[in-house]
Amino acid sequence: MEDGPVPCRAVCLLVMAFGLDPAFPLVVGANRDERLDRRATAMTVLRRADPRILGGRDEEAGGTWLAVNEAGLVAGLTNRPLPDGRDPGKRTRGELPLALATHRRAGDAVEDFVARFRPTDYNPAWLLVGDREALFSIDMTDGDRPRAESLGPGVHVLENNPLEPPSEKAAHVRHLLGPTAGMGGEALTEKLLVLLADHTTPPGAAAGTRRLETLAACVHTDDYGTRSSTLIRIPGPSHLPPEVRYAEGHPCTSPFQGADMLWARPL
């Protein structure tokens, strides 16, 4: 985010814990920050065809900031802020998580994505996409082709900056999570619930090109802030659907509710 509110059809905090617990090989926590007056739906069915896709929907430009499909693939997006704002002539970045989530396997999704999409068609962004078996980062900020990288087991924190080097906000999030090696999915979920509602900022942080409040996980300002929050757990057994919970509004005050019914197809 820039100093002051910016159009942000992206998760502004995305945490993916991969390969820590065989019972839940992928656990995801995300906060979506946006202008308070921008119309959006926190959770809905984005695609009814196979594979069925759930996620939030931006009601002004379309697309999503975070998508999960019934096969257990999750794709999320964060924006790279631009000094002069986004170029309205480019395609909406909300298309990108949806394109990835039409695949049943993360490896296939990334291979197809790198072949078909070009950073020059979109305002700059970063993505994480993963499933039970693999996790990848995708850089869509410049160049002729997306840059994809396979990520190992561990906790990966993406905000409105690249994964490396860790930003001040990302480092603070890791500090709040504490040691996660060997942590089970249940314990990690509870930690993420607390983290997503946290208002503290990194010790010693000073307002610079960003509002100080935006360095917290849960963001509050007069016209901009955390609009929704999502928790996703991918169970180890492939026949089980993803567990999806979401809060519509600030996660510090809005209760999380389950989205299990959205997986069901009408008879």
NUVO-453552 format. One record per residue (C-alpha): residue in one letter; x, y, z; residue number from 1. Coordinates in nm, 3 decimals, decimal comma. Each point is the difference from the previous one (the first is absolute). Layout:
<sites>
@r = A | xx = X | yy = Y | zz = Z | k = NUM
...
</sites>
This chain:
<sites>
@r = M | xx = 0,000 | yy = 0,000 | zz = 0,000 | k = 1
@r = E | xx = 0,104 | yy = 0,355 | zz = -0,057 | k = 2
@r = D | xx = -0,028 | yy = 0,294 | zz = 0,239 | k = 3
@r = G | xx = -0,375 | yy = 0,043 | zz = -0,004 | k = 4
@r = P | xx = -0,269 | yy = -0,232 | zz = -0,135 | k = 5
@r = V | xx = 0,060 | yy = -0,168 | zz = -0,333 | k = 6
@r = P | xx = -0,217 | yy = -0,228 | zz = -0,211 | k = 7
@r = C | xx = 0,098 | yy = -0,348 | zz = 0,122 | k = 8
@r = R | xx = -0,180 | yy = -0,304 | zz = -0,139 | k = 9
@r = A | xx = 0,248 | yy = -0,220 | zz = 0,182 | k = 10
@r = V | xx = 0,060 | yy = -0,173 | zz = 0,325 | k = 11
@r = C | xx = 0,225 | yy = 0,242 | zz = 0,183 | k = 12
@r = L | xx = 0,121 | yy = -0,267 | zz = 0,239 | k = 13
@r = L | xx = 0,034 | yy = -0,360 | zz = -0,112 | k = 14
@r = V | xx = 0,152 | yy = -0,270 | zz = 0,221 | k = 15
@r = M | xx = 0,043 | yy = -0,352 | zz = -0,137 | k = 16
@r = A | xx = 0,134 | yy = -0,275 | zz = 0,227 | k = 17
@r = F | xx = 0,107 | yy = -0,292 | zz = -0,216 | k = 18
@r = G | xx = 0,116 | yy = -0,349 | zz = 0,095 | k = 19
@r = L | xx = -0,008 | yy = 0,044 | zz = 0,378 | k = 20
@r = D | xx = -0,271 | yy = -0,254 | zz = 0,085 | k = 21
@r = P | xx = -0,100 | yy = -0,304 | zz = -0,213 | k = 22
@r = A | xx = -0,356 | yy = 0,035 | zz = 0,131 | k = 23
@r = F | xx = -0,017 | yy = 0,351 | zz = -0,150 | k = 24
@r = P | xx = 0,287 | yy = 0,039 | zz = -0,250 | k = 25
@r = L | xx = -0,113 | yy = 0,352 | zz = -0,098 | k = 26
@r = V | xx = -0,143 | yy = 0,257 | zz = 0,242 | k = 27
@r = V | xx = -0,078 | yy = 0,352 | zz = -0,124 | k = 28
@r = G | xx = -0,086 | yy = 0,322 | zz = 0,181 | k = 29
@r = A | xx = -0,076 | yy = 0,320 | zz = -0,188 | k = 30
@r = N | xx = -0,124 | yy = 0,353 | zz = 0,060 | k = 31
@r = R | xx = -0,134 | yy = 0,205 | zz = -0,288 | k = 32
@r = D | xx = 0,056 | yy = 0,376 | zz = 0,041 | k = 33
@r = E | xx = -0,192 | yy = 0,245 | zz = -0,217 | k = 34
@r = R | xx = -0,186 | yy = 0,329 | zz = -0,008 | k = 35
@r = L | xx = -0,300 | yy = -0,022 | zz = 0,229 | k = 36
@r = D | xx = -0,239 | yy = 0,120 | zz = -0,272 | k = 37
@r = R | xx = 0,102 | yy = -0,257 | zz = -0,262 | k = 38
@r = R | xx = -0,270 | yy = -0,258 | zz = -0,064 | k = 39
@r = A | xx = 0,102 | yy = -0,361 | zz = 0,060 | k = 40
@r = T | xx = -0,132 | yy = -0,338 | zz = 0,109 | k = 41
@r = A | xx = 0,214 | yy = -0,170 | zz = 0,262 | k = 42
@r = M | xx = -0,070 | yy = -0,360 | zz = -0,106 | k = 43
@r = T | xx = -0,203 | yy = -0,158 | zz = -0,281 | k = 44
@r = V | xx = 0,007 | yy = -0,262 | zz = -0,274 | k = 45
@r = L | xx = 0,221 | yy = 0,142 | zz = -0,275 | k = 46
@r = R | xx = -0,024 | yy = -0,297 | zz = -0,236 | k = 47
@r = R | xx = -0,253 | yy = -0,283 | zz = 0,000 | k = 48
@r = A | xx = 0,173 | yy = -0,217 | zz = -0,260 | k = 49
@r = D | xx = 0,258 | yy = -0,262 | zz = 0,092 | k = 50
@r = P | xx = 0,197 | yy = 0,087 | zz = 0,202 | k = 51
@r = R | xx = -0,241 | yy = 0,210 | zz = 0,205 | k = 52
@r = I | xx = 0,166 | yy = 0,320 | zz = 0,126 | k = 53
@r = L | xx = -0,078 | yy = 0,207 | zz = 0,309 | k = 54
@r = G | xx = 0,138 | yy = 0,342 | zz = 0,090 | k = 55
@r = G | xx = -0,072 | yy = 0,366 | zz = 0,047 | k = 56
@r = R | xx = -0,126 | yy = 0,206 | zz = -0,290 | k = 57
@r = D | xx = 0,075 | yy = 0,361 | zz = -0,086 | k = 58
@r = E | xx = -0,335 | yy = 0,140 | zz = -0,114 | k = 59
@r = E | xx = 0,149 | yy = 0,296 | zz = -0,188 | k = 60
@r = A | xx = 0,274 | yy = -0,153 | zz = -0,216 | k = 61
@r = G | xx = -0,084 | yy = -0,368 | zz = 0,035 | k = 62
@r = G | xx = 0,238 | yy = -0,277 | zz = 0,088 | k = 63
@r = T | xx = 0,137 | yy = -0,092 | zz = 0,341 | k = 64
@r = W | xx = 0,290 | yy = 0,050 | zz = 0,237 | k = 65
@r = L | xx = -0,004 | yy = -0,357 | zz = 0,134 | k = 66
@r = A | xx = -0,142 | yy = -0,319 | zz = -0,156 | k = 67
@r = V | xx = -0,022 | yy = -0,359 | zz = 0,120 | k = 68
@r = N | xx = -0,132 | yy = -0,293 | zz = -0,200 | k = 69
@r = E | xx = -0,153 | yy = -0,329 | zz = 0,105 | k = 70
@r = A | xx = 0,317 | yy = -0,191 | zz = -0,097 | k = 71
@r = G | xx = 0,195 | yy = 0,185 | zz = 0,270 | k = 72
@r = L | xx = 0,182 | yy = 0,265 | zz = -0,204 | k = 73
@r = V | xx = 0,026 | yy = 0,352 | zz = 0,147 | k = 74
@r = A | xx = 0,116 | yy = 0,311 | zz = -0,189 | k = 75
@r = G | xx = 0,037 | yy = 0,349 | zz = 0,146 | k = 76
@r = L | xx = 0,116 | yy = 0,336 | zz = -0,129 | k = 77
@r = T | xx = 0,159 | yy = 0,316 | zz = 0,137 | k = 78
@r = N | xx = 0,059 | yy = 0,322 | zz = -0,194 | k = 79
@r = R | xx = 0,318 | yy = 0,198 | zz = -0,043 | k = 80
@r = P | xx = -0,099 | yy = 0,362 | zz = 0,060 | k = 81
@r = L | xx = 0,086 | yy = 0,252 | zz = -0,271 | k = 82
@r = P | xx = 0,093 | yy = 0,365 | zz = 0,071 | k = 83
@r = D | xx = -0,258 | yy = 0,126 | zz = -0,249 | k = 84
@r = G | xx = -0,260 | yy = -0,265 | zz = 0,073 | k = 85
@r = R | xx = -0,104 | yy = -0,295 | zz = -0,213 | k = 86
@r = D | xx = -0,036 | yy = 0,027 | zz = -0,378 | k = 87
@r = P | xx = -0,378 | yy = -0,033 | zz = -0,065 | k = 88
@r = G | xx = 0,070 | yy = -0,109 | zz = -0,358 | k = 89
@r = K | xx = 0,147 | yy = -0,332 | zz = 0,110 | k = 90
@r = R | xx = -0,188 | yy = -0,319 | zz = 0,079 | k = 91
@r = T | xx = -0,123 | yy = -0,055 | zz = 0,353 | k = 92
@r = R | xx = 0,237 | yy = -0,198 | zz = 0,220 | k = 93
@r = G | xx = -0,304 | yy = -0,173 | zz = 0,147 | k = 94
@r = E | xx = 0,008 | yy = -0,234 | zz = -0,301 | k = 95
@r = L | xx = 0,328 | yy = -0,154 | zz = 0,110 | k = 96
@r = P | xx = -0,094 | yy = -0,206 | zz = 0,310 | k = 97
@r = L | xx = -0,307 | yy = -0,124 | zz = -0,186 | k = 98
@r = A | xx = 0,211 | yy = -0,117 | zz = -0,295 | k = 99
@r = L | xx = 0,226 | yy = -0,196 | zz = 0,233 | k = 100
@r = A | xx = -0,292 | yy = -0,153 | zz = 0,189 | k = 101
@r = T | xx = -0,152 | yy = -0,154 | zz = -0,313 | k = 102
@r = H | xx = 0,271 | yy = -0,268 | zz = 0,031 | k = 103
@r = R | xx = -0,009 | yy = -0,289 | zz = 0,243 | k = 104
@r = R | xx = 0,377 | yy = -0,004 | zz = 0,067 | k = 105
@r = A | xx = 0,226 | yy = 0,294 | zz = 0,084 | k = 106
@r = G | xx = 0,281 | yy = -0,121 | zz = -0,227 | k = 107
@r = D | xx = -0,232 | yy = -0,017 | zz = -0,301 | k = 108
@r = A | xx = -0,148 | yy = 0,338 | zz = 0,087 | k = 109
@r = V | xx = 0,340 | yy = 0,171 | zz = 0,011 | k = 110
@r = E | xx = 0,118 | yy = -0,164 | zz = -0,323 | k = 111
@r = D | xx = -0,309 | yy = 0,119 | zz = -0,186 | k = 112
@r = F | xx = 0,013 | yy = 0,344 | zz = 0,162 | k = 113
@r = V | xx = 0,361 | yy = 0,067 | zz = -0,100 | k = 114
@r = A | xx = -0,079 | yy = -0,101 | zz = -0,357 | k = 115
@r = R | xx = -0,316 | yy = 0,209 | zz = -0,042 | k = 116
@r = F | xx = 0,028 | yy = 0,315 | zz = 0,214 | k = 117
@r = R | xx = 0,225 | yy = 0,305 | zz = -0,041 | k = 118
@r = P | xx = 0,088 | yy = 0,255 | zz = 0,271 | k = 119
@r = T | xx = -0,034 | yy = 0,286 | zz = -0,251 | k = 120
@r = D | xx = -0,375 | yy = -0,066 | zz = -0,030 | k = 121
@r = Y | xx = -0,057 | yy = 0,066 | zz = 0,371 | k = 122
@r = N | xx = 0,095 | yy = 0,244 | zz = 0,269 | k = 123
@r = P | xx = 0,283 | yy = -0,157 | zz = 0,207 | k = 124
@r = A | xx = -0,081 | yy = -0,273 | zz = 0,251 | k = 125
@r = W | xx = 0,131 | yy = -0,303 | zz = 0,186 | k = 126
@r = L | xx = -0,178 | yy = -0,330 | zz = 0,053 | k = 127
@r = L | xx = 0,024 | yy = -0,313 | zz = 0,210 | k = 128
@r = V | xx = -0,160 | yy = -0,323 | zz = -0,123 | k = 129
@r = G | xx = 0,008 | yy = -0,333 | zz = 0,177 | k = 130
@r = D | xx = -0,166 | yy = -0,335 | zz = 0,068 | k = 131
@r = R | xx = 0,073 | yy = -0,308 | zz = 0,209 | k = 132
@r = E | xx = 0,320 | yy = -0,077 | zz = -0,186 | k = 133
@r = A | xx = 0,162 | yy = 0,325 | zz = -0,115 | k = 134
@r = L | xx = 0,014 | yy = 0,375 | zz = 0,054 | k = 135
@r = F | xx = 0,118 | yy = 0,267 | zz = -0,246 | k = 136
@r = S | xx = 0,054 | yy = 0,373 | zz = -0,012 | k = 137
@r = I | xx = -0,065 | yy = 0,194 | zz = -0,321 | k = 138
@r = D | xx = 0,143 | yy = 0,345 | zz = -0,075 | k = 139
@r = M | xx = -0,212 | yy = 0,206 | zz = -0,240 | k = 140
@r = T | xx = 0,179 | yy = 0,332 | zz = 0,050 | k = 141
@r = D | xx = 0,212 | yy = 0,026 | zz = -0,317 | k = 142
@r = G | xx = 0,161 | yy = -0,190 | zz = -0,285 | k = 143
@r = D | xx = -0,145 | yy = -0,185 | zz = -0,295 | k = 144
@r = R | xx = -0,106 | yy = -0,306 | zz = 0,199 | k = 145
@r = P | xx = -0,114 | yy = -0,070 | zz = 0,356 | k = 146
@r = R | xx = 0,279 | yy = -0,119 | zz = 0,228 | k = 147
@r = A | xx = -0,106 | yy = -0,310 | zz = 0,194 | k = 148
@r = E | xx = 0,194 | yy = -0,159 | zz = 0,285 | k = 149
@r = S | xx = -0,066 | yy = -0,320 | zz = 0,193 | k = 150
@r = L | xx = -0,011 | yy = 0,056 | zz = 0,377 | k = 151
@r = G | xx = 0,096 | yy = -0,250 | zz = 0,268 | k = 152
@r = P | xx = -0,181 | yy = -0,097 | zz = 0,319 | k = 153
@r = G | xx = -0,049 | yy = 0,279 | zz = 0,252 | k = 154
@r = V | xx = -0,194 | yy = 0,322 | zz = 0,052 | k = 155
@r = H | xx = 0,000 | yy = 0,247 | zz = -0,288 | k = 156
@r = V | xx = -0,125 | yy = 0,356 | zz = 0,057 | k = 157
@r = L | xx = -0,099 | yy = 0,223 | zz = -0,290 | k = 158
@r = E | xx = -0,122 | yy = 0,358 | zz = 0,029 | k = 159
@r = N | xx = 0,025 | yy = 0,295 | zz = -0,241 | k = 160
@r = N | xx = 0,370 | yy = -0,071 | zz = -0,042 | k = 161
@r = P | xx = 0,192 | yy = -0,297 | zz = -0,147 | k = 162
@r = L | xx = 0,067 | yy = -0,308 | zz = 0,211 | k = 163
@r = E | xx = 0,372 | yy = 0,079 | zz = 0,011 | k = 164
@r = P | xx = 0,146 | yy = 0,190 | zz = 0,167 | k = 165
@r = P | xx = -0,255 | yy = -0,014 | zz = 0,285 | k = 166
@r = S | xx = -0,181 | yy = 0,327 | zz = 0,050 | k = 167
@r = E | xx = -0,048 | yy = 0,169 | zz = 0,338 | k = 168
@r = K | xx = -0,362 | yy = -0,116 | zz = 0,008 | k = 169
@r = A | xx = 0,082 | yy = -0,359 | zz = -0,105 | k = 170
@r = A | xx = 0,273 | yy = -0,025 | zz = 0,263 | k = 171
@r = H | xx = -0,245 | yy = 0,127 | zz = 0,264 | k = 172
@r = V | xx = -0,256 | yy = -0,261 | zz = -0,105 | k = 173
@r = R | xx = 0,261 | yy = -0,275 | zz = 0,038 | k = 174
@r = H | xx = 0,087 | yy = 0,134 | zz = 0,345 | k = 175
@r = L | xx = -0,366 | yy = -0,010 | zz = 0,103 | k = 176
@r = L | xx = -0,036 | yy = -0,359 | zz = -0,124 | k = 177
@r = G | xx = 0,307 | yy = -0,114 | zz = 0,187 | k = 178
@r = P | xx = 0,166 | yy = -0,340 | zz = -0,059 | k = 179
@r = T | xx = -0,212 | yy = -0,216 | zz = -0,232 | k = 180
@r = A | xx = 0,227 | yy = -0,299 | zz = -0,074 | k = 181
@r = G | xx = -0,190 | yy = -0,318 | zz = 0,074 | k = 182
@r = M | xx = -0,315 | yy = 0,191 | zz = 0,090 | k = 183
@r = G | xx = -0,328 | yy = -0,179 | zz = -0,073 | k = 184
@r = G | xx = -0,270 | yy = 0,147 | zz = -0,219 | k = 185
@r = E | xx = -0,237 | yy = 0,059 | zz = 0,291 | k = 186
@r = A | xx = 0,256 | yy = 0,199 | zz = 0,199 | k = 187
@r = L | xx = 0,107 | yy = 0,195 | zz = -0,308 | k = 188
@r = T | xx = -0,362 | yy = 0,087 | zz = -0,075 | k = 189
@r = E | xx = -0,046 | yy = 0,142 | zz = 0,349 | k = 190
@r = K | xx = 0,317 | yy = 0,207 | zz = -0,038 | k = 191
@r = L | xx = -0,119 | yy = 0,135 | zz = -0,336 | k = 192
@r = L | xx = -0,337 | yy = 0,098 | zz = 0,150 | k = 193
@r = V | xx = 0,181 | yy = 0,213 | zz = 0,258 | k = 194
@r = L | xx = 0,248 | yy = 0,137 | zz = -0,255 | k = 195
@r = L | xx = -0,261 | yy = 0,112 | zz = -0,253 | k = 196
@r = A | xx = -0,173 | yy = 0,211 | zz = 0,267 | k = 197
@r = D | xx = 0,322 | yy = 0,156 | zz = 0,133 | k = 198
@r = H | xx = 0,039 | yy = 0,380 | zz = -0,010 | k = 199
@r = T | xx = 0,360 | yy = 0,035 | zz = 0,117 | k = 200
@r = T | xx = 0,263 | yy = 0,148 | zz = -0,228 | k = 201
@r = P | xx = 0,368 | yy = -0,099 | zz = -0,019 | k = 202
@r = P | xx = 0,196 | yy = 0,141 | zz = 0,295 | k = 203
@r = G | xx = 0,175 | yy = 0,321 | zz = -0,099 | k = 204
@r = A | xx = -0,190 | yy = 0,030 | zz = -0,327 | k = 205
@r = A | xx = -0,032 | yy = 0,352 | zz = -0,132 | k = 206
@r = A | xx = -0,245 | yy = 0,137 | zz = -0,252 | k = 207
@r = G | xx = 0,173 | yy = 0,043 | zz = -0,334 | k = 208
@r = T | xx = -0,149 | yy = -0,075 | zz = -0,340 | k = 209
@r = R | xx = -0,271 | yy = -0,205 | zz = 0,173 | k = 210
@r = R | xx = -0,250 | yy = 0,079 | zz = 0,269 | k = 211
@r = L | xx = 0,122 | yy = -0,140 | zz = 0,330 | k = 212
@r = E | xx = -0,335 | yy = -0,173 | zz = 0,057 | k = 213
@r = T | xx = 0,043 | yy = -0,207 | zz = -0,315 | k = 214
@r = L | xx = 0,301 | yy = -0,179 | zz = 0,151 | k = 215
@r = A | xx = -0,238 | yy = -0,184 | zz = 0,234 | k = 216
@r = A | xx = -0,169 | yy = -0,324 | zz = -0,103 | k = 217
@r = C | xx = -0,348 | yy = 0,141 | zz = 0,063 | k = 218
@r = V | xx = -0,017 | yy = 0,348 | zz = -0,149 | k = 219
@r = H | xx = -0,227 | yy = 0,284 | zz = 0,116 | k = 220
@r = T | xx = -0,011 | yy = 0,350 | zz = -0,152 | k = 221
@r = D | xx = -0,286 | yy = 0,239 | zz = -0,073 | k = 222
@r = D | xx = -0,038 | yy = -0,101 | zz = -0,364 | k = 223
@r = Y | xx = 0,208 | yy = -0,314 | zz = -0,045 | k = 224
@r = G | xx = 0,060 | yy = -0,322 | zz = 0,186 | k = 225
@r = T | xx = -0,049 | yy = -0,373 | zz = 0,035 | k = 226
@r = R | xx = -0,326 | yy = -0,083 | zz = -0,173 | k = 227
@r = S | xx = -0,003 | yy = -0,378 | zz = 0,044 | k = 228
@r = S | xx = 0,208 | yy = -0,286 | zz = 0,130 | k = 229
@r = T | xx = 0,031 | yy = -0,363 | zz = -0,110 | k = 230
@r = L | xx = 0,133 | yy = -0,321 | zz = 0,152 | k = 231
@r = I | xx = 0,047 | yy = -0,307 | zz = -0,222 | k = 232
@r = R | xx = 0,121 | yy = -0,345 | zz = 0,099 | k = 233
@r = I | xx = 0,071 | yy = -0,268 | zz = -0,259 | k = 234
@r = P | xx = -0,044 | yy = -0,345 | zz = 0,158 | k = 235
@r = G | xx = 0,256 | yy = -0,268 | zz = -0,078 | k = 236
@r = P | xx = -0,248 | yy = -0,252 | zz = -0,148 | k = 237
@r = S | xx = -0,073 | yy = 0,111 | zz = -0,355 | k = 238
@r = H | xx = -0,365 | yy = -0,106 | zz = 0,014 | k = 239
@r = L | xx = -0,074 | yy = 0,259 | zz = 0,269 | k = 240
@r = P | xx = -0,096 | yy = 0,354 | zz = -0,109 | k = 241
@r = P | xx = 0,188 | yy = 0,307 | zz = 0,124 | k = 242
@r = E | xx = -0,114 | yy = 0,146 | zz = 0,331 | k = 243
@r = V | xx = -0,084 | yy = 0,367 | zz = -0,058 | k = 244
@r = R | xx = -0,090 | yy = 0,259 | zz = 0,264 | k = 245
@r = Y | xx = -0,037 | yy = 0,372 | zz = -0,056 | k = 246
@r = A | xx = -0,083 | yy = 0,323 | zz = 0,182 | k = 247
@r = E | xx = -0,189 | yy = 0,271 | zz = -0,184 | k = 248
@r = G | xx = 0,156 | yy = 0,314 | zz = 0,143 | k = 249
@r = H | xx = 0,286 | yy = 0,054 | zz = 0,243 | k = 250
@r = P | xx = 0,098 | yy = -0,338 | zz = 0,149 | k = 251
@r = C | xx = 0,046 | yy = 0,167 | zz = 0,340 | k = 252
@r = T | xx = -0,377 | yy = 0,066 | zz = 0,022 | k = 253
@r = S | xx = -0,165 | yy = -0,219 | zz = -0,266 | k = 254
@r = P | xx = -0,057 | yy = -0,369 | zz = 0,076 | k = 255
@r = F | xx = 0,142 | yy = -0,266 | zz = -0,228 | k = 256
@r = Q | xx = -0,257 | yy = -0,221 | zz = -0,169 | k = 257
@r = G | xx = 0,031 | yy = -0,319 | zz = -0,200 | k = 258
@r = A | xx = -0,043 | yy = -0,023 | zz = -0,376 | k = 259
@r = D | xx = -0,057 | yy = -0,378 | zz = -0,012 | k = 260
@r = M | xx = -0,346 | yy = 0,033 | zz = -0,155 | k = 261
@r = L | xx = 0,149 | yy = 0,178 | zz = -0,302 | k = 262
@r = W | xx = 0,174 | yy = -0,320 | zz = -0,109 | k = 263
@r = A | xx = -0,333 | yy = -0,178 | zz = -0,041 | k = 264
@r = R | xx = -0,154 | yy = -0,025 | zz = -0,346 | k = 265
@r = P | xx = -0,380 | yy = 0,025 | zz = -0,032 | k = 266
@r = L | xx = -0,178 | yy = -0,325 | zz = -0,079 | k = 267
</sites>
